[in-house]
Amino acid sequence: MERMPVQNEEEKTLTAFHVKAKGLDVEVHFRFTNEPHILLAQIAQKTAKNVYIKKSGKIDRCTVISQNVDPDTPALQTAGVDFHAFWNMQDDLNIENLVSNDIHAVLKTYGVEAARATIINEVKGVFGSYGISVNIRHLILIADFMTHSGRYRPMSRHGIVESVSPLSKMTFETASKFIVDAAYHGEMDDLEAPSARICLGLPVKMGTGCFDLMQKLEV
């Protein structure tokens, strides 16, 4: 790029004197006067972070990455979640493979089954980063617990308190609090939950314990 001669003081304040855009190509010409040893690459990177050529919805930043499943096919990773913005760009992007780690956004947009699948993939990805292998049936059980009510609840003491069994709540955490609450509100336990039955030494009603053996006695 040639150095342009400086005509007057007013012209010294101008940095970009030519901007041209055609399709996805943008051409910008800058004028430099007395700036010594300027690294243009650093200036371009710093400027690019603060300039939006086109912004869609709640998406702040977009980066091209390679997929783990198909490394030859590039994918876009965004900072921010806005499914509607990608739907509007379906002529340019393949929106059939949208993936998000925002469970609530997936649940609200695509439904509980999509949220359940997302939970499984996210937990599997977290364990996989540390080289930990977990049987998929355990992950499915966790995802079923978190979404079986038709919405998303945490796998923690805040999520377990939704159980109707006082004894199940006591076996998880803060037993004294649940005992006091159950006594204060007069709650009943039908002993159908596995944790409740184990507390009283009863067989769990699943597997070999889900049926009774009856014998016909002749009197």
C-alpha positions as CSV (number, residue, x, y, z in Angstrom):
1,M,0.0,0.0,0.0
2,E,1.5,3.4,-1.0
3,R,2.0,6.2,1.5
4,M,-0.3,9.1,0.6
5,P,1.1,12.6,0.8
6,V,-0.3,14.8,3.6
7,Q,-2.0,17.9,2.3
8,N,-3.1,19.8,5.5
9,E,-3.8,19.4,9.2
10,E,-7.4,18.4,8.6
11,E,-6.4,15.6,6.4
12,K,-4.1,14.2,9.1
13,T,-7.1,13.2,11.2
14,L,-8.4,10.9,8.5
15,T,-7.5,7.3,8.7
16,A,-9.8,5.4,6.3
17,F,-10.3,7.3,3.0
18,H,-11.7,4.5,0.8
19,V,-14.3,1.8,1.7
20,K,-15.8,-0.6,-0.8
21,A,-18.0,-3.6,-0.3
22,K,-19.2,-6.1,-2.8
23,G,-21.1,-9.2,-1.6
24,L,-19.0,-10.7,1.2
25,D,-15.8,-8.9,0.2
26,V,-14.9,-5.7,1.9
27,E,-12.0,-3.4,0.9
28,V,-10.7,-0.6,3.2
29,H,-7.9,1.7,2.5
30,F,-6.1,3.5,5.4
31,R,-3.8,6.5,5.3
32,F,-0.8,6.5,7.5
33,T,1.3,9.7,8.1
34,N,4.0,9.7,10.8
35,E,3.3,6.4,12.6
36,P,6.6,4.6,12.9
37,H,6.9,0.8,12.9
38,I,3.2,0.0,12.7
39,L,2.2,-3.6,12.8
40,L,-0.9,-3.7,10.6
41,A,-1.9,-7.2,11.6
42,Q,-2.4,-6.2,15.3
43,I,-4.3,-3.1,14.3
44,A,-6.6,-5.2,12.0
45,Q,-7.2,-7.8,14.7
46,K,-8.0,-5.1,17.4
47,T,-10.3,-3.3,15.0
48,A,-12.1,-6.4,13.8
49,K,-13.1,-7.2,17.4
50,N,-15.0,-3.9,17.7
51,V,-16.5,-3.9,14.2
52,Y,-19.7,-5.8,13.2
53,I,-20.1,-6.3,9.5
54,K,-23.5,-7.9,10.2
55,K,-24.9,-8.8,13.6
56,S,-27.9,-11.2,14.0
57,G,-30.0,-11.3,17.1
58,K,-28.2,-12.1,20.3
59,I,-25.1,-13.6,18.6
60,D,-22.1,-11.5,19.5
61,R,-19.2,-13.5,18.0
62,C,-18.9,-16.2,15.4
63,T,-15.9,-18.5,14.8
64,V,-15.3,-21.2,12.2
65,I,-14.3,-24.5,13.8
66,S,-14.0,-28.2,12.7
67,Q,-16.5,-30.8,13.9
68,N,-15.4,-33.8,15.9
69,V,-17.8,-36.0,14.0
70,D,-16.9,-34.7,10.5
71,P,-13.6,-32.8,10.5
72,D,-13.8,-32.0,6.8
73,T,-17.1,-30.1,7.2
74,P,-16.6,-26.7,8.9
75,A,-19.0,-25.5,11.6
76,L,-19.8,-22.1,13.2
77,Q,-19.4,-21.6,17.0
78,T,-21.1,-18.6,18.4
79,A,-21.0,-16.6,21.6
80,G,-24.7,-16.2,22.4
81,V,-27.7,-18.3,21.6
82,D,-30.3,-17.2,19.1
83,F,-32.0,-20.0,17.1
84,H,-34.2,-17.6,15.2
85,A,-31.2,-15.8,13.8
86,F,-29.9,-19.0,12.2
87,W,-33.4,-19.9,10.9
88,N,-33.3,-16.6,9.0
89,M,-30.0,-17.6,7.4
90,Q,-31.1,-21.1,6.3
91,D,-30.4,-20.3,2.7
92,D,-26.7,-19.9,3.5
93,L,-26.3,-22.3,6.5
94,N,-27.2,-25.9,7.2
95,I,-29.5,-25.4,10.3
96,E,-30.4,-29.1,10.6
97,N,-27.4,-29.7,12.9
98,L,-27.8,-27.0,15.5
99,V,-26.2,-27.8,18.9
100,S,-26.3,-25.7,22.0
101,N,-25.1,-26.1,25.6
102,D,-28.0,-23.9,26.8
103,I,-30.4,-26.6,28.0
104,H,-33.2,-24.1,28.9
105,A,-33.0,-22.5,25.4
106,V,-33.2,-26.0,23.7
107,L,-36.1,-27.0,25.9
108,K,-38.0,-23.8,25.2
109,T,-37.3,-24.0,21.4
110,Y,-37.3,-27.7,20.5
111,G,-39.0,-29.4,23.4
112,V,-38.2,-31.8,26.2
113,E,-36.8,-34.6,24.1
114,A,-34.2,-32.3,22.5
115,A,-33.3,-31.0,26.0
116,R,-32.9,-34.6,27.2
117,A,-30.6,-35.5,24.3
118,T,-28.6,-32.3,24.9
119,I,-28.1,-33.1,28.6
120,I,-26.7,-36.6,27.6
121,N,-24.3,-35.1,25.0
122,E,-23.1,-32.3,27.4
123,V,-22.4,-34.6,30.3
124,K,-20.7,-37.1,28.0
125,G,-18.6,-34.3,26.6
126,V,-17.5,-33.1,30.0
127,F,-16.4,-36.6,31.1
128,G,-14.8,-37.3,27.8
129,S,-12.5,-34.2,28.1
130,Y,-10.9,-35.9,31.2
131,G,-10.8,-39.4,29.6
132,I,-13.6,-40.7,31.8
133,S,-15.9,-43.3,30.3
134,V,-19.4,-43.6,31.7
135,N,-21.9,-46.1,30.6
136,I,-24.6,-44.4,28.4
137,R,-27.3,-46.0,30.5
138,H,-26.3,-44.0,33.6
139,L,-26.3,-40.7,31.5
140,I,-29.8,-41.6,30.2
141,L,-31.0,-42.2,33.7
142,I,-29.7,-38.8,34.8
143,A,-31.3,-37.1,31.8
144,D,-34.6,-38.8,32.4
145,F,-34.7,-37.6,36.0
146,M,-33.9,-34.1,35.0
147,T,-36.6,-33.9,32.3
148,H,-39.3,-36.5,33.1
149,S,-41.7,-33.8,34.4
150,G,-41.7,-32.1,31.0
151,R,-39.3,-29.3,32.1
152,Y,-35.7,-29.0,33.1
153,R,-34.7,-29.3,36.8
154,P,-31.2,-29.6,38.3
155,M,-29.6,-32.8,39.5
156,S,-29.1,-31.4,43.0
157,R,-30.8,-31.0,46.3
158,H,-32.8,-28.2,44.8
159,G,-34.2,-30.6,42.2
160,I,-34.7,-33.6,44.5
161,V,-36.9,-31.6,46.9
162,E,-39.7,-31.9,44.2
163,S,-40.1,-35.5,45.2
164,V,-43.3,-36.3,47.0
165,S,-41.6,-38.8,49.3
166,P,-40.4,-37.3,52.6
167,L,-38.0,-40.3,53.2
168,S,-36.5,-39.9,49.7
169,K,-35.7,-36.2,50.5
170,M,-34.1,-37.2,53.8
171,T,-31.8,-39.7,52.2
172,F,-30.4,-37.1,49.8
173,E,-29.3,-34.2,52.0
174,T,-30.2,-32.1,55.1
175,A,-32.3,-34.8,56.7
176,S,-33.3,-32.8,59.8
177,K,-34.9,-30.1,57.7
178,F,-37.0,-32.5,55.7
179,I,-38.1,-34.4,58.9
180,V,-39.2,-31.1,60.5
181,D,-41.1,-30.0,57.3
182,A,-42.8,-33.4,56.9
183,A,-43.9,-33.4,60.5
184,Y,-45.0,-29.7,60.4
185,H,-47.1,-30.2,57.2
186,G,-48.4,-33.7,58.1
187,E,-46.9,-35.3,55.0
188,M,-47.4,-38.9,54.2
189,D,-45.1,-41.4,52.5
190,D,-46.6,-44.2,50.5
191,L,-43.2,-46.1,50.4
192,E,-43.2,-46.4,46.6
193,A,-39.8,-44.7,46.1
194,P,-36.7,-46.9,46.2
195,S,-34.9,-44.7,48.8
196,A,-37.9,-44.7,51.1
197,R,-38.2,-48.5,51.1
198,I,-34.5,-49.0,51.7
199,C,-34.7,-46.7,54.7
200,L,-37.2,-49.2,56.3
201,G,-35.4,-52.3,55.1
202,L,-38.1,-53.2,52.5
203,P,-37.4,-54.6,49.1
204,V,-37.5,-52.1,46.3
205,K,-40.4,-52.4,43.9
206,M,-38.4,-53.0,40.8
207,G,-36.5,-55.9,39.2
208,T,-37.1,-59.1,41.3
209,G,-38.9,-57.0,43.9
210,C,-41.6,-55.7,41.6
211,F,-43.9,-58.7,42.1
212,D,-45.2,-60.9,44.9
213,L,-45.4,-64.7,45.0
214,M,-48.8,-65.9,46.0
215,Q,-49.6,-69.5,46.9
216,K,-53.0,-71.1,46.8
217,L,-53.6,-72.9,50.1
218,E,-56.1,-75.6,50.4
219,V,-58.0,-75.4,53.7
